[in-house]
Amino acid sequence: MPSLRDRLQRRWYASTPPAALRPLSRVFGWIVAFRRWRLQRTAQRLRVPVIVVGNIAVGGTGKTPVAIWLLEHLRDAGWKPGLIARGYGGRAPAYPLRVTSDTPVEHCGDEPLLIALRTGAPVTVAPDRVAAGRAMLRSDDVDIVVTDDGLQHYRLARDLEICVVDGRRGLGNGALLPAGPLREPPSRLQEIPLVIVNGGFSALEHPGRIDMQLEPAGVVALRDATRSTLADWHGRRVHAVAGIGHPERFFEVLSGQGIELILHPYPDHYAYADGELDFADELPVLMTEKDAVKYRPWATGLHHMVPVRARFNADAITLVQQSLAALKPPPKH
């Protein structure tokens, strides 16, 4: 039976706002506006530029691939970037927590560990992103900070905001919680210089709109890191596992390659237990990279991950570069 959250999300993205919940959305809007005003009055600034990657809707939109691409792009441009995040889904013994490849996922959360493993960039998590940023600047050689999913963390002053929107679902019915999926009103997008549309289907109009596609970067065995291409899996029957905000997107990528799927959708940030993805057969298991960082301690030869990477066209990259150039000239090494 679908959970209350699943039923609400289907309603948010498939119909007009429920009349009974609209008064609660108005109250939520007042709270959001007051909270933003109060926090911005005392916002704290780091001694280096800060780029926020976030969204205004609940659920997965593709922020993590954007953050990974941005870290790699900044490094190629001569910066020394680091990433800070809340560490959603984790509970550390103490904060701020520096994330390394050996950090238990239950301490830091799945997305920060994934980013640390993929990029090798410094990653620090804490519910207080100001504290996370200051700790990073004390311990790491960093001259620009990217904050993952921090658009509403107004205690931290920012120099550039990037909002990621799911191209398939857009802004849903356009209503604030709980009548709709939005954390902030649609008008908030007009204050944000860059809006990345994941999938490119949304009718959203914005002067800083950038279309992004997520493309698979092969298949990697969890136990021994053996690599293959998705084309190698054409015609095979597999268990497909996705514990992300929008599992259907992952399943469509696999089925589009002619792979026969047994679907296993899980809630976003789901905490797997030992043996939970050991199914009662010898079929291989394909999962997202976000799921793989949590299941790697128990992986067998059947478990594989399918990493994705963000792809932009040349015009979009130029627009990002122009926004970055306005922060300060890239440092000379």
N, C-alpha and C positions, 0 to 999 in steps of 0.2 A: 504493500500500500504506500503511495507517495506520501512523503513527509509534508508537514504544514509549509515548510520553506519551499519545497518543490511546487506545491499547489499555488502558493502566492506568486512565485516567479512566473509560472505559466500564465497566471492572470495578469501580471504586470506587463508582460510582453505580448499579450494576445488580445487585449480588450481595453476599453476605457476605464478610468479609475473608478473603483467601487464607491458609490455615493455615500455609503455608511462610514467609509474611512477618510473621506475628504476633510472633515473637520480636524481629524487627528493630524493630517498632513499639514494643515495650516499651522497648527500648534508646533509641529516639528520644524516648520520653516522659521517661525519666530525664534525658536531655541537655537537653530543653526546660525541665524543672523546675529543674535546677541552673543553667542559663543565666539564667533569670528571677530566681532568688534572688540570684545574683551581681550582676546588673546593677541590680536594684532597690536593693541596698544602697548604691550610689553614684550613684543617679539624679540628674540635673541638672534644676533648675527654672528656667524662664524667668520674667521679671518680669511677664508677663501670663498670663492663663488660656490653657490649651492644650486643644483638643478633638481627639481622635484618631478618625478614621474608618477602619475596617479590617475584616478578616474573620478567621476561624479556619480557613477552607478555601482550598486553592489554586484558582486559576482565577478567572475573572471573576464578580463577584456584583452589580455595579452601583454600586461605590463612587464612581466619578467623577461621575455625575449627582447623587449624594447630596452630595458635597463642593461641587459647583456650587450646588445649592439652598441648602446651609447658608451659604455665603459671601454669597449674595444676601439670604437671610433675616436674617443678622446685620447686614448693611449697612442693610436696611430698618428694623431695630430700633434703630439708632443707634450700632452698633459700627463700628470701622474694622478689618476682618479682613484677614489675609494667610494664604497657604497655603505650607507647606513639604512637600517630598517627597524621596524618594530620587533620583528621576530615572531610573527603571528603563528600560533600553534605550538610554540616552544615555551619552556619555563626554565630559565637559567638559574644556577645556584646564586649568582650575583650579576648585577648589571653595572655598567655596560660590559658586553661579552664580545671578545674578538673571535670571529669565526674562522676556523681552519678546516682542512680536509678531515681532521680527526675529531672535530666537534660533534658530539651526539646530536642527532636531528631533534631529539626531544628537548634539547636545551636551546636551540637557535631557530627552529622552524625549518620547513622544507625549502622555501624559496631562497633565503639567505645562503643556505648550504649549497644549493644548486648553483647559485651565482658565484660563490667562492670557488667551487670545483671547476666551473666552466671557464672563468676568466683569470683566476689567480690574483685578482685585485684584492686589496684589503677590504674586509667586510666586518662591520661592527653592528650589533643589535642592542636595542634598549627601548622600552616603551617611551622614554623621554629621548626624542631624536636630537635635541640640543646636547644632552649629556653624551649620547653616542658619537656625535660629531666632534665634540671637544676631546673625548678620549681617543678617537682615531687620530686627530691632529697631534696629540701628544706622543703617540706611539708609532705612527707610520709616516713615511715620506709622501704626503698627499698635498696636491695644490688645487684640487677641485673635488667637490663631494656631490654624489648622486644619491638622492633619497628615494627609496622604493615605496610606493603607495603612501606618500606623505602629503597629498594635496590638501587634506583637511587638518594637518598638524600645524596650526598657525602660530604656535610658539616659536617655530623655527623660521626666521626670515629667509626668503629665497630670491635668487637672481633670475631664474628662468623656470617657468612652469610648462610641463608637457602633459596633456591629458590623452589617455588612450580610450577609444570607444569601440565597442564590438560592432563591426559593420553589419552583421546579420541581425542583431537585436536592436541596434541603435540605442536610443534613450527610452525604449519601451513606450509606456503610455504617457511619459513626460511628467509624471506626478512624483512628488516627494514621498518618502516613506511615511506611513505604511501603505498608502494607497497606490504607490508606484515604487520603482526601484532606485530612485535618485536620492543621493545624500545631500545634494545641493541643487538649486533650481537650474534649468537649462541656460538661463541668462549668464550663469557663471562662466560658460565657455567663451563668452565674448571678452573676458578679461585674460584669457589664456592665449599666449602667442602661437603655440603649436598644438594642433589637435590631430592625433594619429588615428586613422580609421582602420581597424584590423579586419581585413577581408574586402574592403572597398565597395561594399554594397549600400551603405547607409546613404539616405538622401540629405544628410547633414550638410549645411552650407557654412563655411568658415573661411576667412581669408588666409588662415595658416593651416588649412587642411593638408594632411599628408596621408596618402594611401599606402598601406603596408600589407604584405602577404607573408604568412608563415609557411615556410617550406621545410620538409623533413630533411635532416642531415644524415641519413642512413640509419642503420640498425646496429646497436652495440650490445654484445652479450655482457650481462652483469658480472659473471664469474671471471671471465678471462679477457674481456675487452675486445674480443674478436668482432670485426666489423663486416657488414654486408650492406647491400643496397635494398631498398624496398622492392625494386624490380626482381630481386632474387626470391622474394616471398610470394610472387604472383601465383595464384591458384592454390595456395596452402591454406589450411584451416587452422586458426589460432584463437586463443583467448585474448581478448582486447580489454585492457584495464585502464581506466582513466578516473582519477580522483582530483578533478580540476573544476573550475567554475562552470565550464560549458563542455562536458564530455563529448557531446555530439560532434564537435569540431574535429577532435582527434579520430573518432570512429570514421568520419567521412574521408579523412586523409587516407586511412588504411583501406577502406572499401574502394576508394578511387583507384587504388593500385591493383585491384582484382584479388584482394585477400578476403577469404571467407572468415567472418567474424562471429565469435561467441561473445556477446557484450557483457561487460562487468563495470557499469558506472558506479562510482562512489562519490560521497560528498567531497567538496573542496577541502583540502588540508586533512584528509582522512588519515588517522593513525593506524597503520596496519600492524597486525600481530604476527608472530612467528608462525609460518606455515599457512597463513590466510590465503595466499595466492598460489598454493600448491593444490591444483585441481586433480580430480580423480581420473586422470588419463595421462597420456604422454604427449599431449599437444603442447607446442611452445606457447609462451605468454609474451605478448607485446604490450608495453606500458609506456606512459609518458615519462620524461626525464624527472619530473617533479615527484612521481610515484617511486621512481627507481632509487632516489636518494634515501627514501625511507625504508625500502625493502632490501637494500643491498646486503645487510648482515645475514639474511636468510636465503639469498639467491642460490638457485641450482642452475644446472646447465640449460634448463628450459626457459629461463627468464632473460628477457631482452628489453632494452629501452629504445625509444625513437626520439632522439633530440630534434628540436626544431630551431630554425634561425629566422630572424626578421630580414625581409628583403624589401628594399625601397628603390624607386627609380632615381635617375640622376638629378632630376629637378628637386625631388624631396631632400636628397642629401645636400644639395646646394642651400636649400632653405634652412636646414638644421645648422649647416656651417655658418651661415650668416648670423643666426641667433647666437651661436657660440662665440663668434668673433666680437659681438657686442659686449661680452663679459669682460674680457681683457685679452691682450695678445697671448698666444700660446707661449709657455715658458721655453727658454733656451737651455739646452742641456750641454 
